Amino acid sequence: MPSDCDEVVDRRSGIDRRDLQAPSKDLDRRRGPGRRRSDFLRAAEEGEMTQEQFLFLLAINAFKEANGRTFPTWTDVLEVVRKLGYRKTMKSELDLGSKSSDWTEEPNTLSGV
């Protein structure tokens, strides 16, 4: 049984359920009027991956196979990203509000995983 905050919307009513939720401005992936996709997103959506995207895909698949996981957790994904050599060396471009403080690390920092 749905709770009070879960609202069931019949698609035939003409109400778009996506309009019922207020998306986060910085993390909303849907394009609005006048927003263009970056070349990075356009290529990925059209099935033409960059070398970076392909390497990430291979690394995630290798992790899943080695660990017997069909669906890795976000912590697993972060582990793969760090093992690929990514480090947080710049300030974030996302506005996460007061939920967390931003930080950076040296490029040669060990992965810690």
Backbone atoms as SQL, in Angstrom:
CREATE TABLE atoms (id INTEGER PRIMARY KEY, chain TEXT, resi INTEGER, resn TEXT, atom TEXT, x REAL, y REAL, z REAL);
INSERT INTO atoms VALUES
  (1, 'A', 1, 'MET', 'N', 0.839, -1.172, 0.000),
  (2, 'A', 1, 'MET', 'CA', 0.000, 0.000, 0.000),
  (3, 'A', 1, 'MET', 'C', 0.891, 1.245, 0.000),
  (4, 'A', 2, 'PRO', 'N', 0.660, 2.190, -0.917),
  (5, 'A', 2, 'PRO', 'CA', 1.505, 3.377, -0.980),
  (6, 'A', 2, 'PRO', 'C', 1.323, 4.258, 0.249),
  (7, 'A', 3, 'SER', 'N', 2.420, 4.901, 0.666),
  (8, 'A', 3, 'SER', 'CA', 2.337, 5.827, 1.782),
  (9, 'A', 3, 'SER', 'C', 1.766, 7.147, 1.289),
  (10, 'A', 4, 'ASP', 'N', 1.572, 8.090, 2.225),
  (11, 'A', 4, 'ASP', 'CA', 0.996, 9.390, 1.870),
  (12, 'A', 4, 'ASP', 'C', 1.868, 10.154, 0.885),
  (13, 'A', 5, 'CYS', 'N', 3.200, 9.946, 0.927),
  (14, 'A', 5, 'CYS', 'CA', 4.081, 10.695, 0.046),
  (15, 'A', 5, 'CYS', 'C', 4.191, 10.046, -1.336),
  (16, 'A', 6, 'ASP', 'N', 3.798, 8.769, -1.462),
  (17, 'A', 6, 'ASP', 'CA', 3.806, 8.105, -2.764),
  (18, 'A', 6, 'ASP', 'C', 2.500, 8.417, -3.470),
  (19, 'A', 7, 'GLU', 'N', 2.596, 9.025, -4.621),
  (20, 'A', 7, 'GLU', 'CA', 1.394, 9.394, -5.346),
  (21, 'A', 7, 'GLU', 'C', 1.324, 8.560, -6.616),
  (22, 'A', 8, 'VAL', 'N', 0.241, 7.834, -6.773),
  (23, 'A', 8, 'VAL', 'CA', 0.047, 7.018, -7.958),
  (24, 'A', 8, 'VAL', 'C', -0.667, 7.859, -9.002),
  (25, 'A', 9, 'VAL', 'N', -0.083, 7.933, -10.193),
  (26, 'A', 9, 'VAL', 'CA', -0.661, 8.748, -11.254),
  (27, 'A', 9, 'VAL', 'C', -0.942, 7.851, -12.449),
  (28, 'A', 10, 'ASP', 'N', -2.179, 7.857, -12.895),
  (29, 'A', 10, 'ASP', 'CA', -2.570, 7.112, -14.088),
  (30, 'A', 10, 'ASP', 'C', -2.086, 7.891, -15.307),
  (31, 'A', 11, 'ARG', 'N', -1.290, 7.255, -16.163),
  (32, 'A', 11, 'ARG', 'CA', -0.732, 7.945, -17.327),
  (33, 'A', 11, 'ARG', 'C', -1.807, 8.467, -18.259),
  (34, 'A', 12, 'ARG', 'N', -2.972, 7.848, -18.239),
  (35, 'A', 12, 'ARG', 'CA', -4.053, 8.295, -19.124),
  (36, 'A', 12, 'ARG', 'C', -4.656, 9.616, -18.679),
  (37, 'A', 13, 'SER', 'N', -4.337, 10.053, -17.455),
  (38, 'A', 13, 'SER', 'CA', -4.909, 11.299, -16.943),
  (39, 'A', 13, 'SER', 'C', -4.276, 12.535, -17.568),
  (40, 'A', 14, 'GLY', 'N', -3.124, 12.370, -18.215),
  (41, 'A', 14, 'GLY', 'CA', -2.441, 13.500, -18.823),
  (42, 'A', 14, 'GLY', 'C', -1.476, 14.186, -17.883),
  (43, 'A', 15, 'ILE', 'N', -1.414, 13.758, -16.617),
  (44, 'A', 15, 'ILE', 'CA', -0.483, 14.341, -15.661),
  (45, 'A', 15, 'ILE', 'C', 0.853, 13.614, -15.798),
  (46, 'A', 16, 'ASP', 'N', 1.915, 14.374, -15.955),
  (47, 'A', 16, 'ASP', 'CA', 3.250, 13.792, -16.070),
  (48, 'A', 16, 'ASP', 'C', 3.822, 13.641, -14.666),
  (49, 'A', 17, 'ARG', 'N', 4.096, 12.420, -14.243),
  (50, 'A', 17, 'ARG', 'CA', 4.579, 12.176, -12.887),
  (51, 'A', 17, 'ARG', 'C', 5.901, 12.875, -12.617),
  (52, 'A', 18, 'ARG', 'N', 6.685, 13.145, -13.671),
  (53, 'A', 18, 'ARG', 'CA', 7.963, 13.824, -13.481),
  (54, 'A', 18, 'ARG', 'C', 7.772, 15.260, -13.043),
  (55, 'A', 19, 'ASP', 'N', 6.600, 15.834, -13.337),
  (56, 'A', 19, 'ASP', 'CA', 6.322, 17.206, -12.915),
  (57, 'A', 19, 'ASP', 'C', 5.986, 17.289, -11.432),
  (58, 'A', 20, 'LEU', 'N', 5.697, 16.148, -10.801),
  (59, 'A', 20, 'LEU', 'CA', 5.325, 16.130, -9.393),
  (60, 'A', 20, 'LEU', 'C', 6.532, 16.210, -8.480),
  (61, 'A', 21, 'GLN', 'N', 7.738, 15.923, -8.991),
  (62, 'A', 21, 'GLN', 'CA', 8.946, 15.922, -8.195),
  (63, 'A', 21, 'GLN', 'C', 9.807, 17.108, -8.600),
  (64, 'A', 22, 'ALA', 'N', 10.389, 17.790, -7.622),
  (65, 'A', 22, 'ALA', 'CA', 11.283, 18.909, -7.912),
  (66, 'A', 22, 'ALA', 'C', 12.705, 18.373, -8.036),
  (67, 'A', 23, 'PRO', 'N', 13.293, 18.367, -9.251),
  (68, 'A', 23, 'PRO', 'CA', 14.653, 17.827, -9.419),
  (69, 'A', 23, 'PRO', 'C', 15.705, 18.791, -8.877),
  (70, 'A', 24, 'SER', 'N', 16.847, 18.234, -8.502),
  (71, 'A', 24, 'SER', 'CA', 17.981, 19.047, -8.086),
  (72, 'A', 24, 'SER', 'C', 18.540, 19.752, -9.318),
  (73, 'A', 25, 'LYS', 'N', 18.846, 21.034, -9.194),
  (74, 'A', 25, 'LYS', 'CA', 19.295, 21.812, -10.353),
  (75, 'A', 25, 'LYS', 'C', 20.611, 21.312, -10.910),
  (76, 'A', 26, 'ASP', 'N', 21.582, 20.985, -10.067),
  (77, 'A', 26, 'ASP', 'CA', 22.899, 20.601, -10.547),
  (78, 'A', 26, 'ASP', 'C', 22.995, 19.148, -10.984),
  (79, 'A', 27, 'LEU', 'N', 22.114, 18.303, -10.511),
  (80, 'A', 27, 'LEU', 'CA', 22.238, 16.884, -10.790),
  (81, 'A', 27, 'LEU', 'C', 21.178, 16.372, -11.756),
  (82, 'A', 28, 'ASP', 'N', 20.337, 17.244, -12.280),
  (83, 'A', 28, 'ASP', 'CA', 19.293, 16.839, -13.211),
  (84, 'A', 28, 'ASP', 'C', 19.909, 16.549, -14.563),
  (85, 'A', 29, 'ARG', 'N', 19.744, 15.334, -15.071),
  (86, 'A', 29, 'ARG', 'CA', 20.370, 14.935, -16.320),
  (87, 'A', 29, 'ARG', 'C', 19.488, 15.202, -17.528),
  (88, 'A', 30, 'ARG', 'N', 18.199, 15.478, -17.318),
  (89, 'A', 30, 'ARG', 'CA', 17.324, 15.739, -18.461),
  (90, 'A', 30, 'ARG', 'C', 17.629, 17.096, -19.044),
  (91, 'A', 31, 'ARG', 'N', 17.531, 17.176, -20.341),
  (92, 'A', 31, 'ARG', 'CA', 17.761, 18.455, -21.004),
  (93, 'A', 31, 'ARG', 'C', 16.484, 19.262, -20.981),
  (94, 'A', 32, 'GLY', 'N', 16.618, 20.526, -20.699),
  (95, 'A', 32, 'GLY', 'CA', 15.489, 21.433, -20.759),
  (96, 'A', 32, 'GLY', 'C', 15.546, 22.218, -22.054),
  (97, 'A', 33, 'PRO', 'N', 14.596, 23.106, -22.270),
  (98, 'A', 33, 'PRO', 'CA', 14.594, 23.925, -23.479),
  (99, 'A', 33, 'PRO', 'C', 15.880, 24.745, -23.575),
  (100, 'A', 34, 'GLY', 'N', 16.505, 24.723, -24.728),
  (101, 'A', 34, 'GLY', 'CA', 17.692, 25.527, -24.957),
  (102, 'A', 34, 'GLY', 'C', 18.982, 24.944, -24.421),
  (103, 'A', 35, 'ARG', 'N', 18.942, 23.751, -23.829),
  (104, 'A', 35, 'ARG', 'CA', 20.168, 23.124, -23.321),
  (105, 'A', 35, 'ARG', 'C', 20.695, 22.138, -24.337),
  (106, 'A', 36, 'ARG', 'N', 21.945, 22.283, -24.682),
  (107, 'A', 36, 'ARG', 'CA', 22.570, 21.368, -25.646),
  (108, 'A', 36, 'ARG', 'C', 23.380, 20.324, -24.905),
  (109, 'A', 37, 'ARG', 'N', 23.445, 19.158, -25.509),
  (110, 'A', 37, 'ARG', 'CA', 24.279, 18.108, -24.947),
  (111, 'A', 37, 'ARG', 'C', 25.735, 18.401, -25.284),
  (112, 'A', 38, 'SER', 'N', 26.621, 18.055, -24.379),
  (113, 'A', 38, 'SER', 'CA', 28.039, 18.195, -24.665),
  (114, 'A', 38, 'SER', 'C', 28.437, 17.099, -25.656),
  (115, 'A', 39, 'ASP', 'N', 29.569, 17.274, -26.314),
  (116, 'A', 39, 'ASP', 'CA', 30.064, 16.242, -27.229),
  (117, 'A', 39, 'ASP', 'C', 30.275, 14.931, -26.478),
  (118, 'A', 40, 'PHE', 'N', 30.699, 15.023, -25.212),
  (119, 'A', 40, 'PHE', 'CA', 30.934, 13.850, -24.373),
  (120, 'A', 40, 'PHE', 'C', 29.643, 13.051, -24.210),
  (121, 'A', 41, 'LEU', 'N', 28.534, 13.732, -23.880),
  (122, 'A', 41, 'LEU', 'CA', 27.254, 13.049, -23.687),
  (123, 'A', 41, 'LEU', 'C', 26.666, 12.578, -25.010),
  (124, 'A', 42, 'ARG', 'N', 26.755, 13.410, -26.022),
  (125, 'A', 42, 'ARG', 'CA', 26.187, 13.061, -27.322),
  (126, 'A', 42, 'ARG', 'C', 26.825, 11.780, -27.871),
  (127, 'A', 43, 'ALA', 'N', 28.149, 11.703, -27.804),
  (128, 'A', 43, 'ALA', 'CA', 28.852, 10.525, -28.312),
  (129, 'A', 43, 'ALA', 'C', 28.444, 9.267, -27.548),
  (130, 'A', 44, 'ALA', 'N', 28.350, 9.376, -26.223),
  (131, 'A', 44, 'ALA', 'CA', 27.974, 8.221, -25.407),
  (132, 'A', 44, 'ALA', 'C', 26.550, 7.771, -25.705),
  (133, 'A', 45, 'GLU', 'N', 25.633, 8.734, -25.874),
  (134, 'A', 45, 'GLU', 'CA', 24.240, 8.392, -26.143),
  (135, 'A', 45, 'GLU', 'C', 24.066, 7.783, -27.534),
  (136, 'A', 46, 'GLU', 'N', 24.954, 8.124, -28.440),
  (137, 'A', 46, 'GLU', 'CA', 24.863, 7.589, -29.800),
  (138, 'A', 46, 'GLU', 'C', 25.688, 6.321, -29.968),
  (139, 'A', 47, 'GLY', 'N', 26.264, 5.824, -28.879),
  (140, 'A', 47, 'GLY', 'CA', 26.992, 4.571, -28.918),
  (141, 'A', 47, 'GLY', 'C', 28.436, 4.689, -29.356),
  (142, 'A', 48, 'GLU', 'N', 28.957, 5.892, -29.454),
  (143, 'A', 48, 'GLU', 'CA', 30.350, 6.102, -29.820),
  (144, 'A', 48, 'GLU', 'C', 31.104, 6.524, -28.571),
  (145, 'A', 49, 'MET', 'N', 31.729, 5.552, -27.909),
  (146, 'A', 49, 'MET', 'CA', 32.390, 5.846, -26.649),
  (147, 'A', 49, 'MET', 'C', 33.782, 6.413, -26.884),
  (148, 'A', 50, 'THR', 'N', 34.175, 7.281, -25.961),
  (149, 'A', 50, 'THR', 'CA', 35.552, 7.756, -25.970),
  (150, 'A', 50, 'THR', 'C', 36.422, 6.655, -25.380),
  (151, 'A', 51, 'GLN', 'N', 37.728, 6.811, -25.497),
  (152, 'A', 51, 'GLN', 'CA', 38.639, 5.826, -24.923),
  (153, 'A', 51, 'GLN', 'C', 38.448, 5.748, -23.407),
  (154, 'A', 52, 'GLU', 'N', 38.216, 6.904, -22.777),
  (155, 'A', 52, 'GLU', 'CA', 38.003, 6.946, -21.335),
  (156, 'A', 52, 'GLU', 'C', 36.743, 6.183, -20.940),
  (157, 'A', 53, 'GLN', 'N', 35.648, 6.389, -21.668),
  (158, 'A', 53, 'GLN', 'CA', 34.395, 5.698, -21.370),
  (159, 'A', 53, 'GLN', 'C', 34.544, 4.193, -21.572),
  (160, 'A', 54, 'PHE', 'N', 35.235, 3.790, -22.638),
  (161, 'A', 54, 'PHE', 'CA', 35.416, 2.367, -22.924),
  (162, 'A', 54, 'PHE', 'C', 36.272, 1.699, -21.851),
  (163, 'A', 55, 'LEU', 'N', 37.344, 2.378, -21.417),
  (164, 'A', 55, 'LEU', 'CA', 38.196, 1.828, -20.362),
  (165, 'A', 55, 'LEU', 'C', 37.410, 1.662, -19.072),
  (166, 'A', 56, 'PHE', 'N', 36.554, 2.644, -18.743),
  (167, 'A', 56, 'PHE', 'CA', 35.727, 2.561, -17.543),
  (168, 'A', 56, 'PHE', 'C', 34.771, 1.367, -17.637),
  (169, 'A', 57, 'LEU', 'N', 34.144, 1.203, -18.789),
  (170, 'A', 57, 'LEU', 'CA', 33.233, 0.074, -18.997),
  (171, 'A', 57, 'LEU', 'C', 33.952, -1.255, -18.822),
  (172, 'A', 58, 'LEU', 'N', 35.150, -1.376, -19.403),
  (173, 'A', 58, 'LEU', 'CA', 35.934, -2.609, -19.258),
  (174, 'A', 58, 'LEU', 'C', 36.292, -2.860, -17.793),
  (175, 'A', 59, 'ALA', 'N', 36.663, -1.794, -17.080),
  (176, 'A', 59, 'ALA', 'CA', 37.040, -1.939, -15.669),
  (177, 'A', 59, 'ALA', 'C', 35.850, -2.377, -14.819),
  (178, 'A', 60, 'ILE', 'N', 34.690, -1.794, -15.056),
  (179, 'A', 60, 'ILE', 'CA', 33.491, -2.188, -14.300),
  (180, 'A', 60, 'ILE', 'C', 33.137, -3.646, -14.600),
  (181, 'A', 61, 'ASN', 'N', 33.185, -4.041, -15.866),
  (182, 'A', 61, 'ASN', 'CA', 32.886, -5.430, -16.221),
  (183, 'A', 61, 'ASN', 'C', 33.889, -6.392, -15.599),
  (184, 'A', 62, 'ALA', 'N', 35.172, -6.027, -15.572),
  (185, 'A', 62, 'ALA', 'CA', 36.190, -6.876, -14.945),
  (186, 'A', 62, 'ALA', 'C', 35.927, -7.004, -13.449),
  (187, 'A', 63, 'PHE', 'N', 35.537, -5.891, -12.803),
  (188, 'A', 63, 'PHE', 'CA', 35.219, -5.927, -11.374),
  (189, 'A', 63, 'PHE', 'C', 34.041, -6.859, -11.113),
  (190, 'A', 64, 'LYS', 'N', 32.995, -6.721, -11.916),
  (191, 'A', 64, 'LYS', 'CA', 31.800, -7.556, -11.728),
  (192, 'A', 64, 'LYS', 'C', 32.141, -9.035, -11.890),
  (193, 'A', 65, 'GLU', 'N', 32.949, -9.350, -12.884),
  (194, 'A', 65, 'GLU', 'CA', 33.316, -10.745, -13.128),
  (195, 'A', 65, 'GLU', 'C', 34.195, -11.285, -12.005),
  (196, 'A', 66, 'ALA', 'N', 35.173, -10.512, -11.577),
  (197, 'A', 66, 'ALA', 'CA', 36.093, -10.960, -10.527),
  (198, 'A', 66, 'ALA', 'C', 35.411, -11.120, -9.178),
  (199, 'A', 67, 'ASN', 'N', 34.371, -10.325, -8.934),
  (200, 'A', 67, 'ASN', 'CA', 33.712, -10.346, -7.628),
  (201, 'A', 67, 'ASN', 'C', 32.330, -10.995, -7.644),
  (202, 'A', 68, 'GLY', 'N', 31.920, -11.530, -8.782),
  (203, 'A', 68, 'GLY', 'CA', 30.626, -12.204, -8.868),
  (204, 'A', 68, 'GLY', 'C', 29.460, -11.278, -8.584),
  (205, 'A', 69, 'ARG', 'N', 29.574, -10.038, -9.021),
  (206, 'A', 69, 'ARG', 'CA', 28.520, -9.049, -8.778),
  (207, 'A', 69, 'ARG', 'C', 27.848, -8.659, -10.084),
  (208, 'A', 70, 'THR', 'N', 26.539, -8.739, -10.116),
  (209, 'A', 70, 'THR', 'CA', 25.803, -8.271, -11.284),
  (210, 'A', 70, 'THR', 'C', 25.614, -6.767, -11.210),
  (211, 'A', 71, 'PHE', 'N', 25.361, -6.280, -9.992),
  (212, 'A', 71, 'PHE', 'CA', 25.105, -4.859, -9.788),
  (213, 'A', 71, 'PHE', 'C', 26.047, -4.331, -8.712),
  (214, 'A', 72, 'PRO', 'N', 27.158, -3.697, -9.112),
  (215, 'A', 72, 'PRO', 'CA', 28.076, -3.161, -8.102),
  (216, 'A', 72, 'PRO', 'C', 27.449, -1.993, -7.342),
  (217, 'A', 73, 'THR', 'N', 27.829, -1.842, -6.085),
  (218, 'A', 73, 'THR', 'CA', 27.353, -0.721, -5.283),
  (219, 'A', 73, 'THR', 'C', 28.106, 0.538, -5.705),
  (220, 'A', 74, 'TRP', 'N', 27.655, 1.702, -5.237),
  (221, 'A', 74, 'TRP', 'CA', 28.363, 2.950, -5.546),
  (222, 'A', 74, 'TRP', 'C', 29.755, 2.936, -4.941),
  (223, 'A', 75, 'THR', 'N', 29.928, 2.274, -3.790),
  (224, 'A', 75, 'THR', 'CA', 31.252, 2.147, -3.189),
  (225, 'A', 75, 'THR', 'C', 32.151, 1.307, -4.084),
  (226, 'A', 76, 'ASP', 'N', 31.593, 0.256, -4.679),
  (227, 'A', 76, 'ASP', 'CA', 32.353, -0.560, -5.626),
  (228, 'A', 76, 'ASP', 'C', 32.780, 0.271, -6.840),
  (229, 'A', 77, 'VAL', 'N', 31.867, 1.090, -7.351),
  (230, 'A', 77, 'VAL', 'CA', 32.173, 1.932, -8.508),
  (231, 'A', 77, 'VAL', 'C', 33.292, 2.906, -8.154),
  (232, 'A', 78, 'LEU', 'N', 33.225, 3.515, -6.973),
  (233, 'A', 78, 'LEU', 'CA', 34.276, 4.427, -6.547),
  (234, 'A', 78, 'LEU', 'C', 35.613, 3.699, -6.429),
  (235, 'A', 79, 'GLU', 'N', 35.590, 2.468, -5.945),
  (236, 'A', 79, 'GLU', 'CA', 36.817, 1.666, -5.856),
  (237, 'A', 79, 'GLU', 'C', 37.425, 1.474, -7.240),
  (238, 'A', 80, 'VAL', 'N', 36.606, 1.134, -8.216),
  (239, 'A', 80, 'VAL', 'CA', 37.088, 0.946, -9.590),
  (240, 'A', 80, 'VAL', 'C', 37.670, 2.248, -10.132),
  (241, 'A', 81, 'VAL', 'N', 36.974, 3.349, -9.909),
  (242, 'A', 81, 'VAL', 'CA', 37.432, 4.654, -10.399),
  (243, 'A', 81, 'VAL', 'C', 38.795, 4.992, -9.809),
  (244, 'A', 82, 'ARG', 'N', 38.963, 4.774, -8.512),
  (245, 'A', 82, 'ARG', 'CA', 40.252, 5.081, -7.869),
  (246, 'A', 82, 'ARG', 'C', 41.339, 4.139, -8.354),
  (247, 'A', 83, 'LYS', 'N', 41.006, 2.875, -8.578),
  (248, 'A', 83, 'LYS', 'CA', 42.012, 1.935, -9.088),
  (249, 'A', 83, 'LYS', 'C', 42.412, 2.244, -10.532),
  (250, 'A', 84, 'LEU', 'N', 41.533, 2.925, -11.262),
  (251, 'A', 84, 'LEU', 'CA', 41.877, 3.377, -12.609),
  (252, 'A', 84, 'LEU', 'C', 42.865, 4.552, -12.569),
  (253, 'A', 85, 'GLY', 'N', 43.027, 5.154, -11.391),
  (254, 'A', 85, 'GLY', 'CA', 43.991, 6.238, -11.242),
  (255, 'A', 85, 'GLY', 'C', 43.383, 7.606, -11.031),
  (256, 'A', 86, 'TYR', 'N', 42.075, 7.685, -10.943),
  (257, 'A', 86, 'TYR', 'CA', 41.447, 8.991, -10.741),
  (258, 'A', 86, 'TYR', 'C', 41.606, 9.432, -9.295),
  (259, 'A', 87, 'ARG', 'N', 41.923, 10.722, -9.121),
  (260, 'A', 87, 'ARG', 'CA', 42.063, 11.335, -7.808),
  (261, 'A', 87, 'ARG', 'C', 41.329, 12.661, -7.808),
  (262, 'A', 88, 'LYS', 'N', 40.903, 13.114, -6.657),
  (263, 'A', 88, 'LYS', 'CA', 40.194, 14.388, -6.540),
  (264, 'A', 88, 'LYS', 'C', 41.223, 15.494, -6.368),
  (265, 'A', 89, 'THR', 'N', 41.642, 16.070, -7.477),
  (266, 'A', 89, 'THR', 'CA', 42.690, 17.088, -7.452),
  (267, 'A', 89, 'THR', 'C', 42.154, 18.492, -7.693),
  (268, 'A', 90, 'MET', 'N', 40.882, 18.620, -7.993),
  (269, 'A', 90, 'MET', 'CA', 40.272, 19.930, -8.245),
  (270, 'A', 90, 'MET', 'C', 39.024, 20.089, -7.396),
  (271, 'A', 91, 'LYS', 'N', 38.607, 21.341, -7.223),
  (272, 'A', 91, 'LYS', 'CA', 37.353, 21.590, -6.511),
  (273, 'A', 91, 'LYS', 'C', 36.194, 21.068, -7.351),
  (274, 'A', 92, 'SER', 'N', 35.123, 20.688, -6.693),
  (275, 'A', 92, 'SER', 'CA', 33.951, 20.145, -7.366),
  (276, 'A', 92, 'SER', 'C', 33.239, 21.212, -8.190),
  (277, 'A', 93, 'GLU', 'N', 32.692, 20.806, -9.333),
  (278, 'A', 93, 'GLU', 'CA', 31.887, 21.694, -10.156),
  (279, 'A', 93, 'GLU', 'C', 30.404, 21.577, -9.810),
  (280, 'A', 94, 'LEU', 'N', 30.062, 20.675, -8.892),
  (281, 'A', 94, 'LEU', 'CA', 28.686, 20.490, -8.450),
  (282, 'A', 94, 'LEU', 'C', 28.444, 21.275, -7.176),
  (283, 'A', 95, 'ASP', 'N', 27.284, 21.863, -7.068),
  (284, 'A', 95, 'ASP', 'CA', 26.899, 22.556, -5.850),
  (285, 'A', 95, 'ASP', 'C', 26.075, 21.593, -5.010),
  (286, 'A', 96, 'LEU', 'N', 26.703, 21.006, -4.012),
  (287, 'A', 96, 'LEU', 'CA', 26.015, 20.047, -3.154),
  (288, 'A', 96, 'LEU', 'C', 25.493, 20.698, -1.889),
  (289, 'A', 97, 'GLY', 'N', 25.548, 22.016, -1.840),
  (290, 'A', 97, 'GLY', 'CA', 25.043, 22.740, -0.684),
  (291, 'A', 97, 'GLY', 'C', 25.891, 22.481, 0.537),
  (292, 'A', 98, 'SER', 'N', 25.248, 22.483, 1.665),
  (293, 'A', 98, 'SER', 'CA', 25.977, 22.295, 2.926),
  (294, 'A', 98, 'SER', 'C', 26.028, 20.829, 3.347),
  (295, 'A', 99, 'LYS', 'N', 25.694, 19.924, 2.424),
  (296, 'A', 99, 'LYS', 'CA', 25.660, 18.501, 2.770),
  (297, 'A', 99, 'LYS', 'C', 27.057, 17.928, 2.997),
  (298, 'A', 100, 'SER', 'N', 28.069, 18.520, 2.365),
  (299, 'A', 100, 'SER', 'CA', 29.424, 18.032, 2.548),
  (300, 'A', 100, 'SER', 'C', 30.405, 19.150, 2.269),
  (301, 'A', 101, 'SER', 'N', 31.611, 18.987, 2.764),
  (302, 'A', 101, 'SER', 'CA', 32.644, 19.974, 2.479),
  (303, 'A', 101, 'SER', 'C', 33.522, 19.440, 1.350),
  (304, 'A', 102, 'ASP', 'N', 33.963, 20.330, 0.494),
  (305, 'A', 102, 'ASP', 'CA', 34.793, 19.945, -0.642),
  (306, 'A', 102, 'ASP', 'C', 36.236, 19.754, -0.172),
  (307, 'A', 103, 'TRP', 'N', 37.002, 18.953, -0.879),
  (308, 'A', 103, 'TRP', 'CA', 38.384, 18.688, -0.529),
  (309, 'A', 103, 'TRP', 'C', 39.136, 18.291, -1.793),
  (310, 'A', 104, 'THR', 'N', 40.434, 18.316, -1.725),
  (311, 'A', 104, 'THR', 'CA', 41.273, 17.850, -2.832),
  (312, 'A', 104, 'THR', 'C', 42.403, 17.002, -2.255),
  (313, 'A', 105, 'GLU', 'N', 43.091, 16.292, -3.141),
  (314, 'A', 105, 'GLU', 'CA', 44.226, 15.479, -2.724),
  (315, 'A', 105, 'GLU', 'C', 45.325, 15.582, -3.765),
  (316, 'A', 106, 'GLU', 'N', 46.498, 15.153, -3.422),
  (317, 'A', 106, 'GLU', 'CA', 47.620, 15.187, -4.356),
  (318, 'A', 106, 'GLU', 'C', 47.399, 14.163, -5.478),
  (319, 'A', 107, 'PRO', 'N', 47.857, 14.462, -6.699),
  (320, 'A', 107, 'PRO', 'CA', 47.653, 13.527, -7.814),
  (321, 'A', 107, 'PRO', 'C', 48.289, 12.159, -7.600),
  (322, 'A', 108, 'ASN', 'N', 49.352, 12.083, -6.844),
  (323, 'A', 108, 'ASN', 'CA', 50.039, 10.806, -6.646),
  (324, 'A', 108, 'ASN', 'C', 49.609, 10.078, -5.371),
  (325, 'A', 109, 'THR', 'N', 48.492, 10.492, -4.778),
  (326, 'A', 109, 'THR', 'CA', 47.955, 9.838, -3.591),
  (327, 'A', 109, 'THR', 'C', 47.583, 8.391, -3.908),
  (328, 'A', 110, 'LEU', 'N', 47.894, 7.480, -2.984),
  (329, 'A', 110, 'LEU', 'CA', 47.516, 6.083, -3.177),
  (330, 'A', 110, 'LEU', 'C', 45.989, 5.954, -3.194),
  (331, 'A', 111, 'SER', 'N', 45.490, 4.921, -3.862),
  (332, 'A', 111, 'SER', 'CA', 44.037, 4.758, -4.019),
  (333, 'A', 111, 'SER', 'C', 43.338, 4.514, -2.690),
  (334, 'A', 112, 'GLY', 'N', 44.003, 3.874, -1.745),
  (335, 'A', 112, 'GLY', 'CA', 43.381, 3.605, -0.453),
  (336, 'A', 112, 'GLY', 'C', 42.379, 2.466, -0.482),
  (337, 'A', 113, 'VAL', 'N', 42.350, 1.718, -1.573),
  (338, 'A', 113, 'VAL', 'CA', 41.430, 0.570, -1.657),
  (339, 'A', 113, 'VAL', 'C', 42.188, -0.696, -1.942);
